[in-house]
Amino acid sequence: MYKFKSGKRLSSLTVVVMSGLVTSLCLPVLAQDTTRPDFSGAWSTFRNTDGRASAMPVGELKLTPQATRARADYLSVTEGTDISHGNSCVGYGMPASMLGSGGYPMEIIQRDDQLFVIYEAYNEIRRIYLGEEAGDPGNFFPERNGYSTAHWEGDRLIVDTTRLKTQVDSRYPHSNQATIREVYYLDEPLDDGTRVLAAELTMTDPLWLEAPYVNVKRWQEMSDYHVMTYECTEPLWYDEMTALYEEAGLEMIQE
C-alpha cells in the first residue's frame, strides 16, 4: 500500500497496488457547505415586474476634475472612429461586467473555496476566493476585473475587489485606486418561484470619485441554461483569412 499527499484540498490519496495492478483508488469527497445559499446557476436580467430595480443607481457617478479630464481625452481621440474595447474584443471589466450582465447571461459555479462567475459577453471570468484561497491581493497583477476575495455574513456573500486597472473606456470610469464591495443575497422570488439574485455594489475611488458610487443589480434565474461560447475575435480572424485567400487566388474553405 502506498500513500501520496496531493495538496491541502485532498488530505490523502491511497492506492493499493497488487501484482502491478491498481485495485483500489480512494478519494476523499469534498462536501458542499449546505448552511449557505447556493448561487449556482444561470442568471439573466430581472424583468422588473414588481417595482424592484434591476440595475437602478441610487447614487450618481460623481467624477473628480482629474477623472473628467481623462474621460474627455478618451472620448476626443475615439470620437468618429470604430476604436473601442468592444470592437477590439476586450472585456468590460468591473464594475461594468457585473452591472451589464444579464443582457448577456452570466453563470455562477459555487464551491466552498471559490465562486466562478462566467459572463457570456466576451467570455469574461471572475474568480471570487474565499477562506484560505483568498490570497494577498498585492501578490497579483492588476486586471480589468481586479482581484476578488469574499466572506460570508449570515446568508450574504460580501465580495471585495481590488487590483483594478485604470479605465477611461468604461461607462463607470475609475482609477487604479478604486475598490469595489458587492453584497450578494437571494431576494424575494418571482410569483412563479423563480429565484432572484441581488447585489448591492459600492465603488470608492480616492482619485476619481468625489463620493462612493452605489448601485443595486438584480437577476432572475434561467432554467436549463448554460452560458454560450462568445467568440468575439473569430469574425475578425475570418475576415483576415478571407482577404489572404482572395489575394492568393485560392478558394476559402475555412468555416
C-alpha positions as CSV (number, residue, x, y, z in Angstrom):
1,M,0.0,0.0,0.0
2,Y,1.3,3.5,-0.9
3,K,0.1,6.9,0.3
4,F,0.6,10.1,-1.6
5,K,0.0,13.7,-0.4
6,S,-1.6,15.9,-3.1
7,G,-2.2,19.3,-1.5
8,K,-4.3,21.0,1.0
9,R,-7.7,20.1,-0.5
10,L,-7.1,16.3,-0.8
11,S,-5.7,15.1,2.5
12,S,-4.6,11.8,1.1
13,L,-4.9,9.6,-1.9
14,T,-4.5,5.9,-1.1
15,V,-3.6,3.4,-3.9
16,V,-3.5,-0.3,-3.2
17,V,-1.2,-2.0,-5.7
18,M,-1.3,-5.8,-6.1
19,S,0.6,-7.7,-8.8
20,G,1.4,-4.5,-10.6
21,L,-2.3,-3.6,-10.9
22,V,-4.2,-0.8,-9.2
23,T,-7.1,-2.5,-7.5
24,S,-8.4,0.3,-5.3
25,L,-8.4,4.1,-5.6
26,C,-10.0,6.1,-2.7
27,L,-10.5,9.8,-3.0
28,P,-12.0,11.9,-0.2
29,V,-15.2,13.7,-1.1
30,L,-15.4,17.4,-0.6
31,A,-18.7,18.2,1.0
32,Q,-20.5,21.4,0.0
33,D,-21.5,23.7,2.9
34,T,-25.2,23.4,2.9
35,T,-25.7,26.1,5.5
36,R,-25.0,28.8,2.9
37,P,-27.3,29.8,0.0
38,D,-26.1,28.4,-3.3
39,F,-25.9,31.0,-6.1
40,S,-25.0,28.4,-8.7
41,G,-27.0,28.7,-11.9
42,A,-27.5,30.8,-15.0
43,W,-28.9,34.3,-14.5
44,S,-30.5,36.9,-16.8
45,T,-31.8,40.4,-16.4
46,F,-34.5,40.8,-13.8
47,R,-37.8,41.6,-15.5
48,N,-38.7,44.3,-13.0
49,T,-42.4,43.4,-13.0
50,D,-43.0,44.3,-9.3
51,G,-41.2,47.6,-8.9
52,R,-37.9,46.3,-7.8
53,A,-34.9,47.8,-9.6
54,S,-32.8,45.6,-11.9
55,A,-29.9,47.9,-12.0
56,M,-31.0,51.3,-10.9
57,P,-28.4,53.6,-9.4
58,V,-29.2,55.0,-6.0
59,G,-26.2,57.4,-6.2
60,E,-24.6,59.4,-9.0
61,L,-21.2,58.8,-10.5
62,K,-19.5,62.0,-9.3
63,L,-16.2,62.3,-11.1
64,T,-13.3,64.4,-9.8
65,P,-11.8,67.0,-12.2
66,Q,-8.9,64.6,-12.9
67,A,-11.3,61.9,-13.9
68,T,-13.4,64.3,-16.0
69,R,-10.4,65.4,-18.0
70,A,-9.2,61.8,-18.5
71,R,-12.7,60.7,-19.7
72,A,-12.9,63.7,-22.0
73,D,-9.5,63.0,-23.5
74,Y,-10.6,59.4,-24.3
75,L,-13.8,60.5,-25.9
76,S,-12.0,63.1,-28.0
77,V,-9.5,60.7,-29.5
78,T,-12.0,57.9,-30.2
79,E,-14.9,60.0,-31.4
80,G,-15.7,59.3,-35.1
81,T,-13.7,56.1,-35.1
82,D,-14.6,52.4,-34.6
83,I,-12.0,52.0,-31.9
84,S,-13.5,50.7,-28.7
85,H,-12.9,47.9,-26.2
86,G,-15.8,46.0,-27.7
87,N,-14.6,46.2,-31.2
88,S,-11.2,45.1,-30.0
89,C,-12.8,42.1,-28.1
90,V,-11.6,43.5,-24.7
91,G,-13.9,42.6,-21.8
92,Y,-15.9,45.2,-19.9
93,G,-14.0,44.9,-16.6
94,M,-15.5,45.7,-13.2
95,P,-18.0,47.1,-12.4
96,A,-19.4,47.2,-15.9
97,S,-19.0,43.4,-16.4
98,M,-21.3,42.8,-13.4
99,L,-23.7,45.7,-13.9
100,G,-24.1,44.9,-17.6
101,S,-24.5,41.1,-17.2
102,G,-28.0,39.9,-17.9
103,G,-28.1,41.5,-21.4
104,Y,-25.9,38.5,-22.0
105,P,-26.5,35.8,-19.3
106,M,-24.0,35.0,-16.6
107,E,-23.4,31.7,-14.9
108,I,-22.2,31.1,-11.3
109,I,-20.5,27.9,-10.2
110,Q,-20.2,27.9,-6.4
111,R,-17.7,26.0,-4.3
112,D,-16.8,26.5,-0.6
113,D,-13.4,28.0,-1.6
114,Q,-14.3,29.8,-4.8
115,L,-17.1,31.2,-6.9
116,F,-16.6,31.2,-10.6
117,V,-18.7,33.9,-12.4
118,I,-18.8,33.5,-16.1
119,Y,-20.2,36.4,-18.1
120,E,-21.3,35.3,-21.6
121,A,-20.2,38.6,-23.1
122,Y,-16.5,38.3,-24.1
123,N,-16.2,35.1,-22.1
124,E,-15.2,37.1,-19.1
125,I,-14.5,35.1,-16.0
126,R,-14.2,36.2,-12.4
127,R,-12.8,34.1,-9.6
128,I,-14.0,35.1,-6.2
129,Y,-11.8,33.5,-3.5
130,L,-13.0,32.5,0.0
131,G,-11.2,31.3,3.1
132,E,-7.7,30.1,2.7
133,E,-8.0,30.5,-1.1
134,A,-8.2,34.3,-0.6
135,G,-4.5,35.3,-1.0
136,D,-2.9,38.7,-0.6
137,P,-4.2,40.9,-3.4
138,G,-0.9,42.7,-3.5
139,N,0.7,39.5,-4.9
140,F,-1.4,39.6,-8.1
141,F,-1.2,41.6,-11.2
142,P,-3.9,44.3,-11.7
143,E,-6.7,43.3,-14.1
144,R,-9.8,44.9,-15.6
145,N,-11.9,42.7,-13.3
146,G,-9.5,43.1,-10.4
147,Y,-8.8,40.5,-7.7
148,S,-11.9,39.5,-5.6
149,T,-12.0,38.0,-2.2
150,A,-15.1,37.2,-0.2
151,H,-16.5,36.1,3.2
152,W,-20.0,35.2,4.4
153,E,-22.0,37.3,6.8
154,G,-25.0,35.1,7.5
155,D,-26.7,34.3,4.2
156,R,-25.0,37.3,2.4
157,L,-21.7,37.0,0.5
158,I,-19.5,40.0,0.9
159,V,-17.1,40.5,-2.1
160,D,-14.2,42.9,-2.0
161,T,-12.4,43.7,-5.3
162,T,-9.1,45.5,-5.6
163,R,-6.1,45.5,-8.0
164,L,-8.2,47.2,-10.7
165,K,-6.7,48.8,-13.8
166,T,-7.4,52.4,-14.6
167,Q,-10.3,52.5,-17.1
168,V,-11.4,55.5,-19.1
169,D,-13.3,53.4,-21.7
170,S,-15.9,52.3,-19.2
171,R,-19.3,53.9,-18.5
172,Y,-18.1,53.6,-14.9
173,P,-14.6,55.2,-15.2
174,H,-12.2,54.7,-12.3
175,S,-8.5,54.9,-11.4
176,N,-6.3,52.0,-10.3
177,Q,-7.0,53.1,-6.7
178,A,-10.7,52.1,-6.9
179,T,-12.1,49.4,-4.7
180,I,-15.5,47.7,-5.1
181,R,-17.7,46.0,-2.5
182,E,-20.6,43.8,-3.6
183,V,-23.1,42.2,-1.2
184,Y,-24.9,39.2,-2.8
185,Y,-28.1,37.6,-1.5
186,L,-31.2,35.8,-2.7
187,D,-34.1,38.3,-2.9
188,E,-37.8,37.6,-2.9
189,P,-38.6,35.1,-5.7
190,L,-41.0,35.8,-8.5
191,D,-44.6,34.7,-8.3
192,D,-43.8,31.5,-10.1
193,G,-41.0,30.7,-7.7
194,T,-38.1,31.8,-10.0
195,R,-35.1,32.7,-7.9
196,V,-33.9,36.3,-7.8
197,L,-30.3,37.2,-7.1
198,A,-29.4,40.7,-5.9
199,A,-26.2,42.5,-5.4
200,E,-25.6,45.8,-3.7
201,L,-22.5,47.5,-5.2
202,T,-20.4,50.3,-3.8
203,M,-17.3,51.6,-5.6
204,T,-15.0,54.1,-3.9
205,D,-12.0,55.8,-5.6
206,P,-9.9,58.5,-3.8
207,L,-8.6,59.8,-7.1
208,W,-11.5,59.7,-9.5
209,L,-14.7,59.8,-7.4
210,E,-15.8,62.6,-5.2
211,A,-18.3,60.3,-3.5
212,P,-18.9,56.5,-3.5
213,Y,-20.9,55.2,-6.4
214,V,-23.8,52.9,-5.3
215,N,-25.9,50.6,-7.4
216,V,-28.3,47.7,-7.0
217,K,-28.4,44.9,-9.5
218,R,-30.9,42.1,-9.8
219,W,-31.0,38.9,-11.9
220,Q,-33.6,36.1,-12.3
221,E,-32.6,32.5,-12.7
222,M,-32.8,30.8,-16.1
223,S,-33.8,27.1,-16.0
224,D,-31.8,24.6,-18.1
225,Y,-29.3,27.1,-19.4
226,H,-25.6,27.4,-19.6
227,V,-23.7,30.3,-21.0
228,M,-22.7,30.0,-24.6
229,T,-19.3,30.5,-26.2
230,Y,-18.7,34.1,-27.2
231,E,-16.0,34.1,-29.9
232,C,-15.5,37.8,-30.3
233,T,-12.2,37.5,-32.3
234,E,-13.3,34.8,-34.7
235,P,-15.1,37.1,-37.2
236,L,-12.1,39.4,-37.3
237,W,-9.7,36.5,-37.9
238,Y,-12.1,35.1,-40.6
239,D,-12.1,38.4,-42.5
240,E,-8.3,38.5,-42.4
241,M,-8.1,34.9,-43.7
242,T,-10.6,35.6,-46.4
243,A,-8.5,38.6,-47.6
244,L,-5.4,36.4,-47.7
245,Y,-7.1,33.7,-49.7
246,E,-8.5,36.2,-52.2
247,E,-5.2,37.8,-52.6
248,A,-3.6,34.4,-53.3
249,G,-6.5,33.5,-55.8
250,L,-7.4,30.5,-53.7
251,E,-10.8,29.2,-52.5
252,M,-11.6,29.9,-48.9
253,I,-12.9,26.7,-47.3
254,Q,-12.3,27.7,-43.6
255,E,-15.6,27.9,-41.7
